Amino acid sequence: MPPLDLATDVVTLTAALCDIESVSGNEQQIADAIEAVLRPLSHLDVTRDGNTIVARTNLGRTERVVLAGHLDTVPLADPPNLPTRREGDNLIGRGTCDMKGGLAIQLRLAAQLSEPSRDITYVFYDCEEVEIERNGLARIRRNSPKLLQADFAVLLEPTDGAIEGGCKGTLRVDVIAKGKAAHSARPWNGHNAIHEAATILGRLVAYEPQTIEVDGLDFHEALSAVGIRGGIAGNVIPDECVVTVNYRFAPNMSGAQALAHVSELFDGYAVELTDTADGARPGLHLSAAKAFVDALAVPVRAKEGWTDVALFSQLSIPAVNFGPGDPNWAHHDSERCPVLQLVDAEAALLRWLA
């Protein structure tokens, strides 16, 4: 594969990055390509940990910012949605939205800004789309936390050109309905756990999600059944039914508080936690974040999903999401990004950092 060309425009560079297939766990080729173009830049100190690349300026500026983006994508569609193609005003293909455009902007800035107004740490990390134990950013935090020290961080996740502050937390629980097994010809001898699960589902349907203001932004909580399983045979009344519930909670609440809230809602049933991740407060009142918002002059809203801004929050580093692409197209078979958003996002970050 030819080397990446950092002198080309951001749209062409985005397409070149997308066309290096990098489904989670298969990031070595794209990591090699990025390392190869960053190493020759004399104003950067480059470190590699597995398939995560960290490149830093060390100019003694009074402020340091992190620009971060993940290398991996979800699996390709069938038929494959690569190589990329241009249709009108959109670049189409896996990764065009989530989030090779953000990576292209990072690389373009790294090449252009030898004397930025702030010291910059560029992070290109692997395995964001899979379990947190494999996440390259989390690995850097464990292995080399000093590399992430900063006053402010920006994840170039797709935000449709807006700034999205903070992120919601997430947890998954199994809510267990118990019954009594019996022959399905004589159901009165048992108690049907799947029928019992109707009470659990009824509480979910009746639940009224709240809109919660945190640091001036509105976060919409969401509580949903995302799975249900029960029964062992077509002629047996099931004695257990498990409803898997996902709770997306505002960042004013910790994971422990969110679990307590869900457990209270399903009082009378066993609730087993299977996964959780705290959210992140926006921190837009802090000076570094305020300067970013003022410099970009784009709309500001809450991040309704979970992103790795939460990892920066755990390091007491305020962080936001800002990048090209409408997140509604992320992971879609017809994933796409407007080319104008790529150009505008690059220009906005140059205004802030040049």
C-alpha positions in Angstrom: 0.0 0.0 0.0 1.4 3.5 -0.9 2.3 5.7 2.1 -0.1 8.2 3.3 0.3 11.7 1.8 -0.1 14.4 4.5 0.2 17.1 1.8 -3.0 16.1 0.1 -6.4 17.6 1.1 -8.4 16.3 4.1 -11.0 14.6 1.9 -8.5 12.5 -0.1 -6.6 11.7 3.1 -9.8 10.5 4.8 -10.6 8.2 1.8 -7.0 6.8 2.0 -7.3 6.0 5.7 -10.7 4.4 5.2 -9.3 2.2 2.5 -6.9 0.6 4.9 -9.3 -1.9 6.4 -9.0 -1.7 10.2 -11.8 -3.6 11.8 -11.2 -3.9 15.6 -8.3 -6.2 16.2 -6.9 -5.6 12.7 -5.3 -2.2 13.2 -1.6 -3.0 12.6 -1.5 -1.9 9.0 -3.1 1.5 9.6 -1.0 2.0 12.8 2.1 1.2 10.7 1.0 3.7 8.1 0.4 6.5 10.6 3.6 5.9 12.5 5.5 6.0 9.2 4.3 9.5 8.4 4.6 10.9 11.9 8.2 9.7 12.7 9.9 12.0 10.2 8.2 15.1 11.7 11.0 16.6 13.8 8.7 18.7 16.0 7.0 15.5 17.3 8.0 12.9 19.9 6.4 9.7 18.8 5.6 6.7 21.0 4.0 3.4 20.1 2.2 1.0 22.4 0.9 -2.0 20.5 -1.2 -0.4 17.8 -1.7 2.9 19.6 0.4 5.9 18.4 1.1 8.9 20.6 2.8 12.0 19.0 3.6 15.0 21.2 4.9 18.5 20.7 7.2 19.7 23.5 7.4 23.5 23.1 7.0 24.5 26.7 3.6 26.1 26.1 1.5 27.0 29.1 -1.3 24.7 28.0 -1.4 21.2 26.6 -4.3 19.7 24.7 -5.0 16.2 23.5 -6.5 15.4 20.1 -7.6 11.7 20.1 -9.3 9.3 17.7 -9.7 5.6 17.3 -8.2 3.6 14.4 -10.8 0.8 14.3 -14.1 0.4 12.7 -17.0 -2.0 13.1 -17.0 -5.0 10.7 -17.5 -4.4 7.0 -21.0 -4.7 5.4 -21.9 -7.6 3.1 -21.1 -6.8 0.3 -18.1 -4.8 1.7 -18.6 -1.1 1.9 -15.0 -0.4 0.9 -13.2 1.0 -1.0 -14.7 4.4 -0.4 -16.5 6.3 -3.2 -17.5 9.9 -3.7 -21.2 10.6 -4.5 -22.0 14.3 -4.8 -21.2 16.0 -1.6 -20.6 12.8 0.4 -17.8 10.4 0.9 -19.3 7.0 1.4 -17.8 3.8 2.9 -16.9 2.1 6.2 -15.2 4.6 8.5 -16.0 7.8 6.6 -18.2 8.9 9.5 -16.8 6.9 12.4 -14.1 8.2 12.4 -11.4 8.3 9.8 -12.2 11.9 9.0 -11.2 12.8 12.5 -7.9 10.9 12.1 -7.2 12.7 8.8 -7.7 16.0 10.5 -5.3 15.0 13.3 -2.7 14.0 10.8 -3.1 17.2 8.7 -2.7 19.3 11.9 0.3 17.3 13.0 2.0 18.0 9.7 1.0 21.7 9.4 1.4 22.9 13.0 5.1 22.8 13.9 4.6 25.9 16.2 1.0 25.6 17.6 -0.3 28.0 20.2 -0.6 25.2 22.7 1.4 22.0 23.1 -0.5 19.2 21.4 -0.7 15.4 22.1 -2.1 13.4 19.2 -3.4 10.0 20.1 -4.4 7.4 17.5 -5.7 4.3 19.4 -7.0 0.8 18.7 -10.0 -1.2 19.8 -12.5 1.5 20.7 -15.4 -0.4 19.2 -15.0 -3.4 21.4 -14.8 -4.2 25.1 -13.0 -1.6 27.3 -10.3 -4.2 28.3 -8.9 -4.0 24.8 -9.2 -0.2 24.4 -5.9 1.3 23.4 -6.6 4.6 25.2 -7.3 2.8 28.4 -4.1 0.8 27.9 -2.0 4.0 27.6 -3.7 5.2 30.7 -2.5 2.1 32.5 1.0 1.8 31.0 2.0 5.4 30.4 -0.4 7.8 32.0 2.0 10.7 31.7 1.5 10.6 28.0 -2.1 11.7 28.5 -1.5 14.6 30.9 -3.1 17.7 29.6 -5.4 20.6 30.4 -8.1 19.7 27.9 -8.9 17.0 25.4 -10.9 16.7 22.2 -12.2 13.4 20.8 -12.7 13.8 17.1 -15.8 11.5 17.1 -18.6 12.4 14.6 -20.7 15.2 16.0 -22.3 16.7 12.8 -20.0 19.6 13.2 -21.2 20.6 16.7 -19.4 20.5 20.0 -20.8 17.7 22.2 -20.0 18.1 25.9 -19.4 15.3 28.3 -21.2 12.0 27.7 -23.8 9.8 29.4 -23.0 6.8 31.5 -24.2 3.3 30.6 -25.0 0.1 32.5 -26.6 -3.2 31.6 -28.3 -5.4 34.0 -30.1 -8.7 33.9 -33.5 -8.6 35.6 -34.6 -12.1 36.5 -38.2 -13.3 36.7 -38.6 -16.7 38.5 -41.3 -19.2 37.9 -42.0 -22.9 38.4 -41.4 -25.5 35.7 -44.3 -27.7 34.6 -45.6 -29.6 31.5 -47.1 -27.1 29.0 -50.2 -29.4 28.7 -50.9 -28.7 32.4 -49.6 -25.1 33.0 -51.6 -24.8 36.2 -49.1 -27.0 37.9 -46.4 -24.3 37.4 -45.8 -20.6 37.1 -44.7 -19.2 33.7 -41.6 -17.0 34.2 -41.9 -15.5 30.7 -45.4 -14.4 31.6 -44.0 -13.0 34.8 -41.6 -11.0 32.8 -44.5 -9.0 31.5 -44.5 -7.1 34.9 -40.8 -6.2 34.3 -41.6 -5.0 30.8 -44.6 -3.1 32.1 -42.4 -1.1 34.5 -40.1 -0.2 31.6 -43.0 0.9 29.4 -44.4 3.0 32.2 -41.0 4.6 33.1 -40.9 8.3 32.3 -37.3 9.3 31.4 -36.0 12.5 32.7 -34.1 15.4 31.0 -31.3 16.4 33.4 -29.3 19.6 33.1 -25.6 19.2 33.8 -23.2 22.1 33.4 -25.8 23.9 31.3 -26.4 21.0 28.8 -29.5 18.8 28.7 -29.0 15.0 28.9 -31.9 12.7 28.1 -31.8 9.5 30.1 -32.9 6.3 28.4 -34.0 3.0 29.9 -34.7 0.1 27.5 -35.0 -3.6 27.3 -32.4 -4.8 24.9 -32.7 -8.6 25.2 -34.9 -11.3 26.6 -34.3 -15.0 27.0 -36.2 -17.9 28.7 -37.5 -21.4 28.1 -35.7 -24.8 27.6 -38.2 -26.7 25.4 -41.4 -26.3 23.4 -43.4 -28.3 26.0 -42.1 -27.0 29.3 -43.4 -24.0 31.3 -40.2 -22.0 31.9 -39.0 -21.4 35.4 -36.8 -18.5 34.6 -36.9 -15.5 32.2 -34.1 -12.9 32.0 -34.7 -9.4 30.6 -31.6 -7.5 29.8 -32.0 -3.7 30.4 -29.7 -0.9 29.3 -29.7 2.4 31.2 -28.1 5.5 29.8 -27.8 8.0 32.6 -26.9 11.6 32.9 -23.3 12.4 34.1 -24.6 13.9 37.4 -25.0 10.3 38.5 -22.3 7.7 39.2 -22.6 4.1 38.1 -23.3 3.0 41.6 -26.2 5.5 41.9 -27.5 4.4 38.5 -27.5 0.7 39.6 -29.4 1.7 42.8 -31.9 3.6 40.7 -32.5 0.6 38.4 -32.6 -1.9 41.3 -35.3 0.2 43.0 -37.4 0.3 39.8 -37.3 -3.5 39.7 -37.9 -4.1 43.3 -39.0 -7.6 44.0 -36.8 -9.1 41.2 -33.1 -10.1 41.2 -31.0 -7.5 39.4 -27.5 -8.6 38.2 -25.1 -6.0 36.9 -23.3 -7.2 33.7 -21.6 -4.0 32.5 -21.1 -0.4 33.5 -19.2 2.8 32.6 -19.5 6.2 34.2 -20.3 9.2 32.1 -18.4 12.5 32.1 -19.5 16.0 33.0 -19.1 18.6 30.2 -16.9 20.9 32.3 -17.6 23.7 29.8 -17.2 26.3 32.5 -13.5 25.5 32.8 -11.2 28.0 31.1 -9.7 25.6 28.5 -13.1 24.3 27.5 -14.6 27.8 27.3 -11.7 29.0 25.1 -12.4 26.0 22.7 -16.1 26.8 22.5 -15.4 30.5 21.9 -12.8 29.8 19.2 -14.9 27.4 17.2 -18.2 29.3 17.4 -20.3 26.2 16.5 -23.4 24.8 18.2 -22.9 23.2 21.6 -25.0 20.3 23.0 -24.8 17.2 25.2 -23.3 14.0 24.0 -26.2 11.5 24.2 -24.0 8.4 23.9 -20.9 7.2 25.8 -17.4 8.0 24.4 -13.9 7.9 25.7 -14.3 11.5 27.1 -15.2 9.5 30.2 -11.6 8.1 30.4 -10.3 11.7 30.4 -12.8 12.7 33.0 -11.4 10.0 35.2 -8.0 11.7 34.8 -9.6 15.0 35.8 -9.1 16.3 32.3 -12.1 18.2 30.8 -12.9 16.8 27.4 -15.4 17.2 24.6 -16.4 15.5 21.3 -16.0 17.4 18.1 -15.6 16.0 14.6 -17.1 15.6 11.1 -19.9 13.3 10.3 -23.5 12.8 11.5 -23.4 10.1 14.2 -26.7 8.8 12.9 -24.7 7.4 9.9 -22.1 5.7 12.1 -22.0 1.8 11.7 -24.6 2.1 8.9 -24.0 -0.1 5.8 -24.2 3.2 3.8 -22.0 5.1 6.2 -21.1 8.5 4.9 -19.7 11.9 5.7 -20.3 15.3 4.0 -17.0 16.5 2.5 -17.7 20.1 3.6 -17.8 18.9 7.2 -14.3 17.5 6.8 -13.0 20.8 5.5 -14.9 22.9 8.0 -13.7 20.8 11.0 -10.1 21.1 10.0 -10.4 24.8 9.5 -12.1 25.2 12.9 -9.3 23.4 14.7 -6.7 25.4 12.8 -8.3 28.6 14.1 -8.0 27.3 17.6 -4.5 25.9 17.5 -2.6 27.9 14.8 
